[in-house]
């Protein structure tokens, strides 16, 4: 059984409700039908106009229109309570919730759906703002980040070709503390979804001091922070990506490393590196990029790439359900 089959099977066992708020995107509508037809969810909730209901025959796909939804007033008051310290008025709260992304965040916050997946037609920034303001952060979390699960046919890498890539969607230029937070969150997500102990590689253009630069020093500071936190997973850095993944190169460049040559979760030094990296692997290696899984929220509100396929939406929905 491959990874995609595994997450779909696990989602099927859970039978949860997923909200897909971007009903104005045709890919979302197709994904909703597929999720129901494959019996991967108990129910799909779409947010949109009443006329949308005519497109679906299944009772397991429901359409919510905020204009006549009986919980609009409740959600508005709850959202106002969450944001009044920022100076928002009740009227402004009501206006904000006319945005599907924010309405979905309050559905999730209030337990009227188990997970939300959006981003097919909205930027990551818009999705995250709605999620953070409506759902909120886990206690103690300072850095919201993301992890892609990359599924390749290169069985020699990661866990039978499955690797974690973080952060490829959220934090543009993380400092050492933020990178350490990303590494910790990614380790938890990877173990939860893949079911294997994470081996975290802190990536750089240098391995074991082969280059001297402030950007290398940032990675070394991240390593020291993780050591001081006494985290419960194996990690190392700074490592070039070939030293992290290829055992023969690791033997030359980092012979004393616990994870070099066998890393399964890669932490990129910046968003540009991570975003470029995952898309190169996705396109050149014909890999499946599942996610991104947004890390650090109280409840799962997952993002999509605007270039996503229907299959991507289905798979990301399954990941969100597994994190619910």
N, C-alpha and C positions, 0 to 999 in steps of 0.2 A: 504494500500500500504506500503510495507516495504522499508527500506532505499535504497537497491540496485535497486529496481524497480523505486524508486523516482529519483535517479541520472541518471538512463538510460533514463527516460522520459524527464528530463530536458535537457540532452545532445541532445536528439532527436530534441527538440524544437530549439536548437541553430544551428544545422547543420553546424558544423565546420570541418576544415581539421586537421587531426592528422598525425604526422610523427612518424613512428616506424623504427628507423635506423638499428636495429639488424636483418636484413633479413636472416642472416645465422643461425637463431634459428627457428626450425620448429614451436614452440609455437607461435612465432610472426606471422608467415604466417597464421596459423589457426585463430589467433585473428583478423588479418586484414580481413579475409573473414567473420568472425562473425560480426564484427563492421559494415561492409557493408550490409550483409544479414539482420541484425536486423534494418538497417536504422538509426543507432545511429550517423553516421557522414556523412558529405557531400562527403568526400574523405579520403582515406588512402594513404600516401606517404611512400614507402619503399626505402631504399638506398641499392643498390647492383648491381650486374652484369646484363647486358642486357638479358641474358638467363633466368633470373628469370621471365621475362614478360610472358613466355610461361605457367606458372603455374596459371595464372589468366585470367578469361574470362570477369570479370567485368571491365567496363571503370572507375569505381570509385576507383580502386586500380592502382596506378601508380608507376613505378620503376624509380628511378633516379640513374644514374651512373655518378659519378663525372668526369670520364675520358672523357665523351663527353657532359656533361651538360653545357648549354650555360651561366650559371652563375658562373662557377668555378672561372674564373678570377676576377669577381666582388666580390665574397665572399672572395677570397684571399686578395685582396686589402683592403677590409673592416676589415678583421681579423688582417691584418698587422697594420692598423691604431689603432686598439684597443690595440695591444700588443707591439707596437714598443718601448714604454717607458720601457719595460722589456728587450730590446735589441734584439728582434727577427728580423730576416731579412725577406725580401719578399719571398725568396726561402724556408726558414723555415716555413713561414706561409702556403705556398702551400703544403709543405710536411705534415704539421699538419692536413690540411683539407682532406687528403686522409683517415683519420680515420672517420668512419661513425658517431661517436658521435659528433665530432667537426663539420662535415659538416651539421648535423642536427641542431646544435646550431646556425649556421649562417643562415640557412633557417628560423629559428624561429626569429632571430634578425632582419632579413630583411623583415619579414612579409609574407614569402612564405609558411608558415604553421601557424596554430593557437596554436599548442601545440606539445610537444615531450614527448614520453614515452620510456625509455630505462632502462636497468639493468637486463634483463633476462639472459644475457650472459656476463655482465660486472660488476665489483665491484662498490659499491656506490661511492668510491673515484674517479674512472675513469669517472663515469657519472657526478659527481659534478664538477670536474675540467673542463670538456667540457662545462658544463652549465655556470659556473662562468666566464670562459674566453671568451666564445662566446656571451652569453646573458647578463651577468652582474647582479649586485645587484640593488635593488630598492634604491632610494635616501634615505639616512638616516639609512639604514639597516647595522648593523655591524655583525650580527650573522645569517648565513644561518642555517636553522634547518629543522625538518620534523615533520609531524603529521600523524599517522595512524588513520583511522576511523575504530573502531572495532564494528562489527555488531554481536550481540549475541541474543539468544532467552530468555535471562534473563531480562524480561521486567521491573523488579523492579530496575534495575540499569540504570544510565544515562538517556537518552531520549528514553524510550521504548526499552532498551537494546542496544542503540547506545552510544558509548563513544569515546572520543579522547584520544590518547596516544602519548605524545611527550617528549623528542625527542628520537626516537628509531633507528635512522639511520645515523646521521651526526656528532654531536659534542661528542667526546669521554669522556671528563671530564670537563663539563662546570663549570665556576666559577659563582659567584652570579649574576654578571651583565649579563652573557650569559644566565643563567637560567631565569632571568627576561625577557630578549629578547625572549626566547623560549616561555615563558608563554604568552607574548603579541601577538606574531605571531600566536600561537596556538588558542588563544581566537578568533582572527579575522577569521582564517581558519574554526574553528568549527562553528561559527555563520553563515559564508557564505555558508557552505556546508550542515549543519544539519538544519539551520533555527531556532535555539533556542539559548537563551542567555547562554553563557558559565559560568560554575561554576568551577573555577580552583582550584585543590588541588595540593599543593606543597608537594610531597611525601618524606617520610623519614622512618627510623626505629623507630622514636620517635613521640609521640603526646603530644603537650602542655608541653614540658620539661620533659617527662618521662625518657629521657636519656640525658646525657651530653657528647657531643663529638664535635670535630671540624666540622664533616660532618653535624651535626645538626645545628651548628652555621651558616654554609653556607646557609642553607634553611632559617634561620631567617633573614640573611642579604638580601636574595632575596625578602622576604616578605616586608622588610623595603624599598627596592628600588622601588617595585611596589606601595607602599603607597606614597612614595615621588613623583613618576611619576603621581599620581592621575589617574590611569587607570580607564576605564569605565566599568569594569566587576568585579564580585564578586570572591574573592580568599581567601585562607587561607593556613597556614602551620606553623610549620611542622605537617604533618598528616601521620599516618600509613594508609595503603590502606584500611584496614577494617573500620577504623574510617571515612575515606573519603566516603565510599560507603554504609555502613550499618547503618541505622538510630538508631537501638537499641544500637549498640556499640558507635556511636557518642554521644548519650545521656550520656553515662558514661565517655567516654574519652575526649570529646570536647563539652560540653553542651552549651557553649556560641558562638560556631562557626556558621557563616552564611551559610556555605556550607557543613560542615561535615554531612555525611549521605546522601547527595544528590548531590555530585560532579558528573559532567559529562565529565570533561576533566582532565586527570591525567598528571602531569608533573613529570617525573622521575629525580632523582638526578644525574644520569650518563647514558651514552650510554649502558653500560653493563646491568644495571638494566632494562632500557627500552626495550632493544632488547630481553632479557630473558623473561621479563614480557609479551610482546605482543605475543611471540611465544608460551609461555605456555598457554595463553588464547586461541590462535588460535587452538592449537592442543588438549588440554584437554577439552575445552568447545565447540569445533567444531565451533568456531567463524569465521566470514569472516573478514580478515584483508585487508582493502581497502587502498591502497597507497603503500609507503608513499607519501604524498603530500610534495614537497619541498617548503619551505617557505623562502621568502626574495629575490627571483629572479624577474627581470623586467617582464619576461613572463614565463608561466608554462612549465618547463622541469622536468617531474616527474620520480622518480626512481622506480625500481621494486626489489623485492627480487629475487635472482637467483633460488630460489625454487618455483617461481610463477607458477600458472596454467594459462591456456588460459583464464579462467573466471577472474582471477586476472588482467590480462593484459587489458581485455575489461573494467572492472570496474575502473581501474586506469586511463585508457584513458578517460572515462566519467568524472572522477574527474578533470582531467587536462583541459578538455573542459569547465567545469563549472568555472574554474579559469581563463579562457582566456578572 
